[in-house]
């Protein structure tokens, strides 16, 4: 899938607006109160029959205020607004917990390759694929992601990741929904 980088500008009040690089139909992949950093996939645009992932520009960061759904946008129109001060807007406790987990995700992270429901175990009563403190290597199963009643095995590896790493934290609760590009593991090289 192709990617384009959103542009950013500062709004009155200090919020940072991430704007559309193309006209099209916009859908965000984030929920209100999600923590966004430069390079994170923030949503997708349908443009001339193609779906293009839109990523936050380098240096952008903050808490998302709005999770507006599917809508038509023009070039340069605001897609999402971020509060770079890190303040959490009014939200329920689960959004605050999710924001805290996202805010702690810095340094080396393993991100979700697609959006879906995160399953840490192969089945009920089975041990988790990975645990905090464990080492992971290329090809090792991290989790299962359920997308439209189909389970996808997610394995460790990919660009920018060392061949082996230690899991410092699992940033997603079992059976929580994740978005493509969301950090799910915080790691350190071994």
VEXKE-334743 format. One line per field, with one value per atom (N, C-alpha, C, CB): residue number from 1; chain; x, y, z. Coordinates in nm, 2 decimals. Glycine has a CB too. Example, Ala and Ser with C-alpha at 12.3 -4.5 7.8 and 13.67 -1.06 7.14 Angstrom:
% VEXKE-334743
num	1;1;1;1;2;2;2;2
chaine	A;A;A;A;A;A;A;A
c1	1.32;1.23;1.32;1.13;1.28;1.37;1.29;1.41
c2	-0.57;-0.45;-0.33;-0.45;-0.22;-0.11;0.00;-0.06
c3	0.78;0.78;0.78;0.90;0.71;0.71;0.79;0.57
//
This chain:
% VEXKE-334743
num	1;1;1;1;2;2;2;2;3;3;3;3;4;4;4;4;5;5;5;5;6;6;6;6;7;7;7;7;8;8;8;8;9;9;9;9;10;10;10;10;11;11;11;11;12;12;12;12;13;13;13;13;14;14;14;14;15;15;15;15;16;16;16;16;17;17;17;17;18;18;18;18;19;19;19;19;20;20;20;20;21;21;21;21;22;22;22;22;23;23;23;23;24;24;24;24;25;25;25;25;26;26;26;26;27;27;27;27;28;28;28;28;29;29;29;29;30;30;30;30;31;31;31;31;32;32;32;32;33;33;33;33;34;34;34;34;35;35;35;35;36;36;36;36;37;37;37;37;38;38;38;38;39;39;39;39;40;40;40;40;41;41;41;41;42;42;42;42;43;43;43;43;44;44;44;44;45;45;45;45;46;46;46;46;47;47;47;47;48;48;48;48;49;49;49;49;50;50;50;50;51;51;51;51;52;52;52;52;53;53;53;53;54;54;54;54;55;55;55;55;56;56;56;56;57;57;57;57;58;58;58;58;59;59;59;59;60;60;60;60;61;61;61;61;62;62;62;62;63;63;63;63;64;64;64;64;65;65;65;65;66;66;66;66;67;67;67;67;68;68;68;68;69;69;69;69;70;70;70;70;71;71;71;71;72;72;72;72;73;73;73;73;74;74;74;74;75;75;75;75;76;76;76;76;77;77;77;77;78;78;78;78;79;79;79;79;80;80;80;80;81;81;81;81;82;82;82;82;83;83;83;83;84;84;84;84;85;85;85;85;86;86;86;86;87;87;87;87;88;88;88;88;89;89;89;89;90;90;90;90;91;91;91;91;92;92;92;92;93;93;93;93;94;94;94;94;95;95;95;95;96;96;96;96;97;97;97;97;98;98;98;98;99;99;99;99;100;100;100;100;101;101;101;101;102;102;102;102;103;103;103;103;104;104;104;104;105;105;105;105;106;106;106;106;107;107;107;107;108;108;108;108;109;109;109;109;110;110;110;110;111;111;111;111;112;112;112;112;113;113;113;113;114;114;114;114;115;115;115;115;116;116;116;116;117;117;117;117;118;118;118;118;119;119;119;119;120;120;120;120;121;121;121;121;122;122;122;122;123;123;123;123;124;124;124;124;125;125;125;125;126;126;126;126;127;127;127;127;128;128;128;128;129;129;129;129;130;130;130;130;131;131;131;131;132;132;132;132;133;133;133;133;134;134;134;134;135;135;135;135;136;136;136;136;137;137;137;137;138;138;138;138;139;139;139;139;140;140;140;140;141;141;141;141;142;142;142;142;143;143;143;143;144;144;144;144;145;145;145;145;146;146;146;146;147;147;147;147;148;148;148;148;149;149;149;149;150;150;150;150;151;151;151;151;152;152;152;152;153;153;153;153;154;154;154;154;155;155;155;155;156;156;156;156;157;157;157;157;158;158;158;158;159;159;159;159;160;160;160;160;161;161;161;161;162;162;162;162;163;163;163;163;164;164;164;164;165;165;165;165;166;166;166;166;167;167;167;167;168;168;168;168;169;169;169;169;170;170;170;170;171;171;171;171;172;172;172;172;173;173;173;173;174;174;174;174;175;175;175;175;176;176;176;176;177;177;177;177;178;178;178;178;179;179;179;179;180;180;180;180;181;181;181;181;182;182;182;182;183;183;183;183;184;184;184;184;185;185;185;185;186;186;186;186;187;187;187;187;188;188;188;188;189;189;189;189;190;190;190;190
chaine	A;A;A;A;A;A;A;A;A;A;A;A;A;A;A;A;A;A;A;A;A;A;A;A;A;A;A;A;A;A;A;A;A;A;A;A;A;A;A;A;A;A;A;A;A;A;A;A;A;A;A;A;A;A;A;A;A;A;A;A;A;A;A;A;A;A;A;A;A;A;A;A;A;A;A;A;A;A;A;A;A;A;A;A;A;A;A;A;A;A;A;A;A;A;A;A;A;A;A;A;A;A;A;A;A;A;A;A;A;A;A;A;A;A;A;A;A;A;A;A;A;A;A;A;A;A;A;A;A;A;A;A;A;A;A;A;A;A;A;A;A;A;A;A;A;A;A;A;A;A;A;A;A;A;A;A;A;A;A;A;A;A;A;A;A;A;A;A;A;A;A;A;A;A;A;A;A;A;A;A;A;A;A;A;A;A;A;A;A;A;A;A;A;A;A;A;A;A;A;A;A;A;A;A;A;A;A;A;A;A;A;A;A;A;A;A;A;A;A;A;A;A;A;A;A;A;A;A;A;A;A;A;A;A;A;A;A;A;A;A;A;A;A;A;A;A;A;A;A;A;A;A;A;A;A;A;A;A;A;A;A;A;A;A;A;A;A;A;A;A;A;A;A;A;A;A;A;A;A;A;A;A;A;A;A;A;A;A;A;A;A;A;A;A;A;A;A;A;A;A;A;A;A;A;A;A;A;A;A;A;A;A;A;A;A;A;A;A;A;A;A;A;A;A;A;A;A;A;A;A;A;A;A;A;A;A;A;A;A;A;A;A;A;A;A;A;A;A;A;A;A;A;A;A;A;A;A;A;A;A;A;A;A;A;A;A;A;A;A;A;A;A;A;A;A;A;A;A;A;A;A;A;A;A;A;A;A;A;A;A;A;A;A;A;A;A;A;A;A;A;A;A;A;A;A;A;A;A;A;A;A;A;A;A;A;A;A;A;A;A;A;A;A;A;A;A;A;A;A;A;A;A;A;A;A;A;A;A;A;A;A;A;A;A;A;A;A;A;A;A;A;A;A;A;A;A;A;A;A;A;A;A;A;A;A;A;A;A;A;A;A;A;A;A;A;A;A;A;A;A;A;A;A;A;A;A;A;A;A;A;A;A;A;A;A;A;A;A;A;A;A;A;A;A;A;A;A;A;A;A;A;A;A;A;A;A;A;A;A;A;A;A;A;A;A;A;A;A;A;A;A;A;A;A;A;A;A;A;A;A;A;A;A;A;A;A;A;A;A;A;A;A;A;A;A;A;A;A;A;A;A;A;A;A;A;A;A;A;A;A;A;A;A;A;A;A;A;A;A;A;A;A;A;A;A;A;A;A;A;A;A;A;A;A;A;A;A;A;A;A;A;A;A;A;A;A;A;A;A;A;A;A;A;A;A;A;A;A;A;A;A;A;A;A;A;A;A;A;A;A;A;A;A;A;A;A;A;A;A;A;A;A;A;A;A;A;A;A;A;A;A;A;A;A;A;A;A;A;A;A;A;A;A;A;A;A;A;A;A;A;A;A;A;A;A;A;A;A;A;A;A;A;A;A;A;A;A;A;A;A;A;A;A;A;A;A;A;A;A;A;A;A;A;A;A;A;A;A;A;A;A;A;A;A;A;A;A;A;A;A;A;A;A;A;A;A;A;A;A;A;A;A;A;A;A;A;A;A;A;A;A;A;A;A;A;A;A;A;A;A;A;A;A;A;A;A;A;A;A;A
c1	0.08;0.00;0.09;-0.10;0.05;0.12;0.10;0.09;0.20;0.20;0.22;0.30;0.16;0.19;0.20;0.08;0.27;0.29;0.20;0.44;0.13;0.04;0.13;-0.05;0.08;0.15;0.10;0.14;0.18;0.13;0.14;0.21;0.05;0.05;-0.01;-0.03;0.04;-0.01;-0.14;0.10;-0.23;-0.36;-0.36;-0.48;-0.46;-0.47;-0.50;-0.59;-0.44;-0.45;-0.34;-0.59;-0.25;-0.14;-0.15;-0.10;-0.27;-0.29;-0.22;-0.44;-0.18;-0.11;-0.21;0.02;-0.24;-0.33;-0.25;-0.41;-0.29;-0.23;-0.32;-0.20;-0.27;-0.36;-0.34;-0.33;-0.44;-0.44;-0.34;-0.58;-0.26;-0.17;-0.24;-0.06;-0.37;-0.44;-0.59;-0.41;-0.67;-0.82;-0.86;-0.89;-0.97;-1.02;-1.12;-0.91;-1.14;-1.23;-1.14;-1.33;-1.15;-1.06;-1.13;-1.03;-1.05;-1.09;-0.97;-1.13;-0.99;-0.89;-0.88;-0.91;-0.76;-0.74;-0.71;-0.62;-0.74;-0.71;-0.84;-0.61;-0.83;-0.94;-0.91;-0.97;-1.01;-0.99;-0.90;-1.13;-0.81;-0.71;-0.59;-0.78;-0.58;-0.46;-0.34;-0.48;-0.22;-0.10;-0.04;0.00;-0.01;0.04;0.18;-0.05;0.27;0.41;0.44;0.51;0.54;0.59;0.61;0.71;0.56;0.58;0.47;0.71;0.38;0.26;0.16;0.20;0.10;-0.01;-0.13;-0.04;-0.19;-0.30;-0.43;-0.28;-0.43;-0.55;-0.53;-0.65;-0.63;-0.62;-0.71;-0.65;-0.66;-0.73;-0.77;-0.65;-0.89;-0.92;-0.91;-1.07;-0.82;-0.79;-0.78;-0.66;-0.87;-0.87;-0.87;-0.75;-0.95;-0.97;-0.86;-0.97;-0.76;-0.66;-0.67;-0.52;-0.63;-0.62;-0.48;-0.68;-0.46;-0.32;-0.32;-0.29;-0.22;-0.20;-0.14;-0.11;-0.19;-0.14;-0.07;-0.25;0.06;0.14;0.17;0.28;0.18;0.22;0.36;0.20;0.38;0.52;0.61;0.51;0.74;0.84;0.83;0.99;0.85;0.84;0.70;0.89;0.60;0.46;0.44;0.36;0.37;0.34;0.23;0.46;0.15;0.04;-0.07;0.00;-0.17;-0.29;-0.40;-0.34;-0.46;-0.57;-0.70;-0.60;-0.76;-0.88;-1.01;-0.88;-1.00;-1.12;-1.10;-1.17;-1.20;-1.19;-1.29;-1.19;-1.31;-1.41;-1.40;-1.40;-1.51;-1.51;-1.49;-1.64;-1.55;-1.53;-1.59;-1.61;-1.51;-1.56;-1.47;-1.56;-1.53;-1.46;-1.37;-1.56;-1.25;-1.16;-1.09;-1.05;-1.05;-0.98;-0.83;-1.03;-0.75;-0.61;-0.59;-0.53;-0.50;-0.47;-0.58;-0.45;-0.68;-0.79;-0.74;-0.92;-0.78;-0.74;-0.80;-0.78;-0.71;-0.75;-0.78;-0.65;-0.68;-0.68;-0.61;-0.63;-0.64;-0.57;-0.51;-0.67;-0.39;-0.32;-0.29;-0.19;-0.29;-0.25;-0.11;-0.35;0.00;0.14;0.17;0.23;0.09;0.12;0.10;0.04;0.03;0.01;-0.10;0.13;-0.18;-0.30;-0.40;-0.35;-0.47;-0.57;-0.70;-0.58;-0.77;-0.91;-1.00;-0.96;-1.12;-1.22;-1.25;-1.35;-1.23;-1.25;-1.28;-1.12;-1.31;-1.34;-1.20;-1.43;-1.21;-1.09;-1.01;-1.12;-1.08;-1.01;-0.93;-1.11;-0.98;-0.90;-0.78;-0.99;-0.79;-0.68;-0.57;-0.72;-0.61;-0.52;-0.45;-0.59;-0.52;-0.46;-0.36;-0.57;-0.40;-0.31;-0.18;-0.38;-0.19;-0.07;0.02;-0.11;-0.04;0.04;0.11;-0.05;0.04;0.10;0.21;-0.01;0.19;0.29;0.41;0.23;0.41;0.53;0.60;0.49;0.54;0.60;0.70;0.50;0.83;0.93;1.05;0.97;1.14;1.26;1.22;1.32;1.27;1.25;1.11;1.36;1.02;0.89;0.86;0.78;0.77;0.72;0.57;0.72;0.53;0.40;0.31;0.41;0.18;0.08;0.09;-0.06;0.10;0.11;-0.02;0.17;-0.13;-0.26;-0.36;-0.32;-0.47;-0.57;-0.65;-0.67;-0.69;-0.77;-0.77;-0.71;-0.82;-0.83;-0.71;-0.96;-0.64;-0.51;-0.54;-0.43;-0.48;-0.49;-0.35;-0.57;-0.32;-0.19;-0.17;-0.17;-0.28;-0.27;-0.33;-0.34;-0.28;-0.34;-0.48;-0.25;-0.52;-0.66;-0.68;-0.68;-0.80;-0.84;-0.76;-0.99;-0.70;-0.63;-0.49;-0.70;-0.45;-0.31;-0.22;-0.31;-0.09;0.00;0.02;0.14;0.06;0.08;0.19;0.10;0.19;0.29;0.42;0.26;0.41;0.53;0.49;0.59;0.59;0.57;0.68;0.58;0.65;0.75;0.87;0.69;0.99;1.11;1.17;1.10;1.08;1.13;1.21;1.01;1.29;1.36;1.28;1.50;1.28;1.21;1.31;1.09;1.29;1.38;1.30;1.47;1.36;1.30;1.21;1.40;1.09;1.00;0.92;1.07;0.95;0.87;0.74;0.95;0.63;0.50;0.49;0.40;0.43;0.41;0.27;0.44;0.17;0.03;-0.05;-0.02;-0.18;-0.27;-0.36;-0.37;-0.39;-0.48;-0.60;-0.41;-0.71;-0.84;-0.89;-0.94;-0.91;-0.97;-1.08;-0.86;-1.20;-1.32;-1.33;-1.32;-1.32;-1.34;-1.23;-1.47;-1.12;-1.00;-0.88;-0.97;-0.81;-0.70;-0.57;-0.69;-0.48;-0.36;-0.25;-0.35;-0.15;-0.04;0.06;0.03;0.10;0.20;0.33;0.15;0.44;0.57;0.66;0.62;0.77;0.87;0.96;0.95;1.00;1.10;1.05;1.11;1.14;1.11;1.21;0.97;1.20;1.29;1.31;1.25;1.43;1.46;1.46;1.36;1.43;1.43;1.55;1.30;1.62;1.73;1.69;1.81;1.78;1.75;1.69;1.87;1.74;1.69;1.66;1.78;1.56;1.53;1.46;1.44;1.47;1.40;1.28;1.49;1.17;1.04;1.04;0.92;1.04;1.03;0.89;1.09;0.79;0.65;0.56;0.62;0.45;0.34;0.25;0.27;0.23;0.15;0.01;0.22;-0.04;-0.18;-0.24;-0.19;-0.36;-0.43;-0.48;-0.55;-0.49;-0.54;-0.69;-0.54;-0.72;-0.85;-0.88;-0.95;-0.79;-0.81;-0.80;-0.71;-0.87;-0.86;-0.73;-0.98;-0.66;-0.54;-0.55;-0.41;-0.48;-0.48;-0.34;-0.51;-0.34;-0.22;-0.12;-0.24;0.00;0.11;0.11;0.09;0.02;0.02;0.12;-0.12;0.20;0.30;0.23;0.39;0.28;0.23;0.33;0.17;0.46;0.56;0.67;0.63;0.72;0.84;0.96;0.82;1.06;1.18;1.31;1.18;1.41;1.55;1.63;1.60;1.73;1.82;1.89;1.91;1.92;2.01;2.13;1.93
c2	-0.12;0.00;0.12;0.00;0.22;0.35;0.43;0.42;0.52;0.61;0.75;0.56;0.84;0.98;1.05;1.06;1.15;1.22;1.34;1.26;1.35;1.47;1.59;1.45;1.70;1.83;1.88;1.93;1.96;2.01;2.16;1.95;2.22;2.36;2.38;2.44;2.49;2.52;2.61;2.60;2.56;2.63;2.73;2.53;2.82;2.91;2.82;3.01;2.85;2.77;2.67;2.70;2.66;2.57;2.43;2.56;2.39;2.26;2.25;2.22;2.13;2.11;2.03;2.02;2.09;2.03;1.95;2.14;1.83;1.75;1.75;1.60;1.80;1.82;1.72;1.97;1.72;1.62;1.65;1.61;1.55;1.57;1.55;1.47;1.51;1.49;1.50;1.35;1.53;1.53;1.38;1.61;1.35;1.22;1.19;1.12;1.06;1.03;0.98;0.91;1.05;1.03;0.93;1.16;0.84;0.76;0.75;0.62;0.80;0.79;0.65;0.89;0.60;0.47;0.49;0.40;0.61;0.63;0.66;0.75;0.65;0.68;0.80;0.56;0.87;0.99;0.96;1.05;1.05;1.04;0.95;0.98;0.90;0.82;0.92;0.75;0.86;0.94;0.92;0.90;1.03;1.02;1.08;1.10;1.01;1.05;1.06;0.96;1.13;1.13;0.99;1.22;0.96;0.83;0.74;0.77;0.77;0.68;0.69;0.72;0.58;0.59;0.64;0.44;0.75;0.82;0.79;0.97;0.73;0.70;0.67;0.81;0.67;0.64;0.73;0.49;0.75;0.83;0.74;0.96;0.75;0.69;0.80;0.63;0.78;0.88;0.81;0.95;0.85;0.79;0.64;0.84;0.58;0.43;0.36;0.38;0.43;0.37;0.41;0.40;0.32;0.35;0.38;0.24;0.50;0.55;0.57;0.68;0.51;0.54;0.68;0.43;0.75;0.88;0.87;0.99;0.92;0.91;1.05;0.84;1.06;1.19;1.23;1.18;1.36;1.40;1.39;1.55;1.38;1.37;1.50;1.36;1.48;1.59;1.61;1.71;1.56;1.58;1.48;1.55;1.53;1.45;1.52;1.42;1.43;1.49;1.39;1.62;1.44;1.36;1.40;1.39;1.30;1.32;1.37;1.19;1.48;1.53;1.47;1.68;1.42;1.39;1.26;1.50;1.18;1.06;1.05;0.93;1.17;1.18;1.07;1.32;1.02;0.90;0.94;0.83;0.86;0.87;1.00;0.75;1.07;1.20;1.24;1.31;1.33;1.38;1.50;1.43;1.50;1.61;1.67;1.57;1.79;1.85;1.86;1.99;1.90;1.91;2.02;1.95;1.99;2.09;2.10;2.22;2.03;2.03;1.96;1.97;2.00;1.94;1.80;2.03;1.70;1.56;1.54;1.46;1.57;1.56;1.67;1.42;1.70;1.80;1.73;1.92;1.77;1.71;1.82;1.64;1.78;1.87;1.83;1.86;1.90;1.86;1.88;1.95;1.94;1.96;1.82;2.07;1.73;1.60;1.59;1.55;1.70;1.69;1.60;1.83;1.53;1.43;1.50;1.31;1.51;1.57;1.49;1.58;1.54;1.47;1.34;1.55;1.22;1.09;0.99;1.05;0.87;0.77;0.71;0.66;0.63;0.57;0.48;0.49;0.41;0.32;0.41;0.23;0.52;0.61;0.66;0.73;0.70;0.75;0.64;0.80;0.52;0.41;0.38;0.28;0.39;0.37;0.48;0.36;0.60;0.71;0.70;0.85;0.65;0.63;0.53;0.59;0.42;0.31;0.37;0.19;0.44;0.50;0.60;0.57;0.68;0.78;0.72;0.87;0.60;0.53;0.46;0.43;0.45;0.38;0.47;0.33;0.46;0.54;0.45;0.66;0.49;0.41;0.30;0.35;0.18;0.07;0.01;-0.03;0.01;-0.05;-0.14;0.06;-0.24;-0.33;-0.28;-0.48;-0.25;-0.20;-0.30;-0.07;-0.28;-0.36;-0.35;-0.33;-0.46;-0.44;-0.42;-0.57;-0.44;-0.41;-0.38;-0.52;-0.33;-0.30;-0.43;-0.19;-0.45;-0.57;-0.58;-0.69;-0.70;-0.73;-0.81;-0.80;-0.76;-0.82;-0.94;-0.71;-1.05;-1.17;-1.21;-1.29;-1.21;-1.24;-1.39;-1.18;-1.47;-1.62;-1.69;-1.66;-1.81;-1.89;-1.94;-2.01;-1.94;-1.98;-1.97;-2.12;-1.98;-1.98;-2.08;-1.99;-2.04;-2.13;-2.16;-2.26;-2.11;-2.13;-2.02;-2.13;-2.04;-1.94;-1.83;-2.00;-1.71;-1.60;-1.63;-1.47;-1.58;-1.60;-1.54;-1.53;-1.42;-1.35;-1.29;-1.25;-1.26;-1.19;-1.09;-1.30;-0.99;-0.89;-0.95;-0.78;-0.91;-0.97;-1.08;-1.02;-1.13;-1.24;-1.19;-1.32;-1.27;-1.23;-1.28;-1.29;-1.21;-1.25;-1.24;-1.15;-1.33;-1.34;-1.34;-1.46;-1.32;-1.31;-1.44;-1.29;-1.41;-1.52;-1.57;-1.63;-1.53;-1.57;-1.51;-1.54;-1.58;-1.53;-1.43;-1.64;-1.31;-1.21;-1.22;-1.07;-1.23;-1.23;-1.28;-1.09;-1.28;-1.30;-1.18;-1.43;-1.13;-1.02;-1.07;-0.90;-1.05;-1.09;-0.97;-1.13;-1.00;-0.90;-0.97;-0.85;-0.92;-0.97;-1.12;-0.93;-1.17;-1.31;-1.40;-1.36;-1.34;-1.42;-1.38;-1.38;-1.49;-1.46;-1.46;-1.57;-1.36;-1.35;-1.36;-1.21;-1.45;-1.47;-1.36;-1.61;-1.28;-1.17;-1.22;-1.04;-1.21;-1.26;-1.14;-1.36;-1.16;-1.05;-1.04;-1.09;-0.92;-0.90;-0.78;-1.02;-0.74;-0.63;-0.52;-0.57;-0.42;-0.31;-0.24;-0.22;-0.21;-0.13;-0.20;-0.02;-0.33;-0.41;-0.50;-0.50;-0.51;-0.60;-0.74;-0.57;-0.84;-0.98;-1.03;-1.06;-0.99;-1.03;-0.91;-1.13;-0.92;-0.80;-0.86;-0.70;-0.78;-0.81;-0.73;-0.79;-0.79;-0.72;-0.65;-0.82;-0.51;-0.43;-0.42;-0.29;-0.41;-0.39;-0.43;-0.25;-0.49;-0.52;-0.40;-0.66;-0.32;-0.20;-0.21;-0.10;-0.33;-0.35;-0.46;-0.39;-0.44;-0.54;-0.65;-0.47;-0.77;-0.88;-0.85;-1.01;-0.88;-0.86;-0.72;-0.93;-0.63;-0.49;-0.46;-0.40;-0.36;-0.33;-0.24;-0.25;-0.27;-0.20;-0.14;-0.28;-0.04;0.02;-0.01;0.17;-0.01;-0.04;0.07;-0.04;0.03;0.13;0.16;0.25;0.11;0.13;0.05;0.10;0.11;0.03;-0.07;0.13;-0.20;-0.31;-0.36;-0.42;-0.35;-0.39;-0.28;-0.52;-0.26;-0.18;-0.27;-0.08;-0.25;-0.34;-0.27;-0.41;-0.36;-0.32;-0.42;-0.29;-0.38;-0.48;-0.57;-0.42;-0.69;-0.78;-0.82;-0.91
c3	0.00;0.00;0.00;0.12;-0.08;-0.09;0.04;-0.21;0.06;0.18;0.14;0.29;0.20;0.19;0.33;0.10;0.34;0.47;0.47;0.49;0.59;0.61;0.63;0.73;0.61;0.64;0.77;0.53;0.84;0.97;0.97;1.08;1.05;1.08;1.22;0.97;1.28;1.42;1.41;1.50;1.49;1.50;1.61;1.51;1.62;1.73;1.85;1.71;1.96;2.08;2.10;2.08;2.00;2.02;1.96;2.16;1.92;1.86;1.73;1.84;1.69;1.56;1.47;1.58;1.36;1.26;1.16;1.19;1.14;1.03;0.91;1.08;0.80;0.68;0.57;0.63;0.49;0.38;0.27;0.32;0.23;0.12;-0.02;0.13;-0.02;-0.14;-0.12;-0.20;-0.22;-0.20;-0.20;-0.30;-0.13;-0.13;-0.02;-0.13;0.01;0.12;0.23;0.08;0.35;0.46;0.57;0.53;0.62;0.74;0.83;0.69;0.96;1.06;1.11;1.17;1.15;1.21;1.36;1.15;1.42;1.56;1.63;1.57;1.76;1.85;1.93;1.95;1.97;2.05;2.17;2.11;2.20;2.31;2.28;2.44;2.15;2.11;2.11;1.98;2.14;2.14;2.00;2.25;1.93;1.79;1.79;1.69;1.71;1.69;1.54;1.77;1.51;1.37;1.31;1.35;1.19;1.13;1.16;1.18;1.26;1.28;1.17;1.42;1.14;1.04;1.11;0.98;1.05;1.12;1.05;1.12;0.93;0.86;0.72;0.87;0.64;0.49;0.41;0.47;0.29;0.19;0.07;0.15;0.03;-0.10;-0.20;-0.10;-0.30;-0.40;-0.54;-0.37;-0.63;-0.76;-0.76;-0.84;-0.68;-0.67;-0.60;-0.81;-0.54;-0.46;-0.32;-0.52;-0.23;-0.08;-0.05;0.00;0.01;0.05;0.20;-0.03;0.27;0.41;0.42;0.47;0.53;0.56;0.69;0.56;0.69;0.82;0.87;0.79;1.00;1.06;1.03;1.22;1.00;0.96;1.08;0.91;1.05;1.16;1.24;1.09;1.37;1.47;1.52;1.40;1.45;1.50;1.62;1.39;1.72;1.84;1.91;1.93;1.98;2.07;2.09;2.02;2.16;2.19;2.09;2.34;2.03;1.93;2.00;1.85;1.95;2.01;1.95;2.00;1.83;1.76;1.68;1.66;1.67;1.59;1.48;1.68;1.41;1.31;1.21;1.24;1.16;1.07;0.93;1.09;0.85;0.70;0.65;0.63;0.57;0.52;0.40;0.62;0.31;0.20;0.25;0.09;0.19;0.23;0.10;0.33;0.11;0.00;0.03;-0.03;-0.06;-0.04;0.07;-0.17;0.17;0.27;0.38;0.21;0.37;0.48;0.60;0.42;0.72;0.84;0.85;0.96;0.88;0.90;1.05;0.84;1.13;1.27;1.34;1.32;1.46;1.54;1.66;1.58;1.70;1.81;1.91;1.76;2.04;2.15;2.18;2.27;2.14;2.17;2.32;2.09;2.40;2.54;2.61;2.60;2.55;2.61;2.70;2.68;2.72;2.80;2.75;2.82;2.84;2.79;2.79;2.88;2.68;2.67;2.76;2.53;2.78;2.86;2.79;2.88;2.86;2.81;2.92;2.73;2.88;2.98;3.02;2.93;3.13;3.19;3.09;3.31;3.00;2.91;2.81;2.83;2.77;2.68;2.75;2.63;2.88;2.95;2.97;3.09;3.00;3.01;2.87;3.06;2.76;2.63;2.60;2.52;2.64;2.61;2.69;2.65;2.82;2.90;2.84;3.04;2.79;2.73;2.60;2.69;2.52;2.40;2.43;2.31;2.53;2.57;2.61;2.68;2.68;2.72;2.61;2.83;2.50;2.38;2.32;2.28;2.35;2.29;2.26;2.37;2.18;2.15;2.05;2.28;2.08;1.99;2.01;2.00;1.92;1.93;1.81;1.95;1.84;1.74;1.72;1.77;1.59;1.56;1.49;1.48;1.51;1.45;1.29;1.50;1.22;1.07;1.01;1.01;1.08;1.03;1.15;0.94;1.12;1.22;1.25;1.18;1.38;1.42;1.57;1.35;1.61;1.75;1.79;1.79;1.90;1.95;2.04;2.02;2.01;2.09;2.13;2.02;2.26;2.32;2.33;2.45;2.32;2.34;2.22;2.47;2.20;2.08;2.11;2.05;2.24;2.27;2.42;2.23;2.46;2.61;2.69;2.63;2.80;2.88;2.84;2.90;2.72;2.67;2.72;2.51;2.72;2.77;2.65;2.80;2.70;2.60;2.51;2.68;2.39;2.29;2.34;2.15;2.40;2.46;2.59;2.36;2.67;2.80;2.82;2.92;2.90;2.93;3.00;3.03;2.95;3.00;2.91;3.14;2.82;2.73;2.61;2.68;2.55;2.43;2.31;2.43;2.20;2.08;1.97;2.05;1.87;1.75;1.63;1.76;1.51;1.39;1.36;1.27;1.32;1.29;1.40;1.23;1.52;1.64;1.65;1.77;1.68;1.69;1.81;1.71;1.78;1.87;1.93;1.81;1.83;1.87;1.75;1.91;1.76;1.65;1.64;1.68;1.52;1.50;1.42;1.42;1.48;1.41;1.33;1.52;1.20;1.11;1.04;1.01;1.06;0.99;1.01;0.84;1.13;1.17;1.11;1.12;1.06;1.02;1.11;0.87;1.15;1.24;1.16;1.35;1.19;1.12;1.22;1.05;1.20;1.29;1.26;1.27;1.36;1.35;1.41;1.42;1.33;1.37;1.38;1.28;1.47;1.49;1.37;1.62;1.34;1.23;1.15;1.14;1.06;0.97;0.98;1.01;0.89;0.88;1.01;0.77;1.05;1.16;1.29;1.17;1.29;1.42;1.42;1.43;1.54;1.55;1.54;1.68;1.50;1.49;1.62;1.45;1.74;1.87;1.95;1.94;2.04;2.13;2.25;2.06;2.36;2.49;2.49;2.61;2.54;2.55;2.68;2.54;2.68;2.80;2.85;2.77;2.75;2.79;2.68;2.83;2.71;2.61;2.63;2.63;2.52;2.53;2.50;2.44;2.48;2.44;2.53;2.29;2.57;2.65;2.56;2.73;2.62;2.54;2.50;2.62;2.37;2.31;2.29;2.39;2.29;2.26;2.11;2.34;2.06;1.92;1.90;1.87;1.79;1.76;1.62;1.78;1.59;1.46;1.39;1.46;1.26;1.19;1.23;1.04;1.26;1.30;1.45;1.22;1.52;1.67;1.73;1.73;1.83;1.90;1.99;1.99;1.98;2.06;2.16;1.98;2.12;2.21;2.22;2.16;2.35;2.36;2.38;2.49;2.31;2.31;2.34;2.17;2.37;2.37;2.30;2.52;2.22;2.15;2.25;2.05;2.22;2.30;2.22;2.35
//
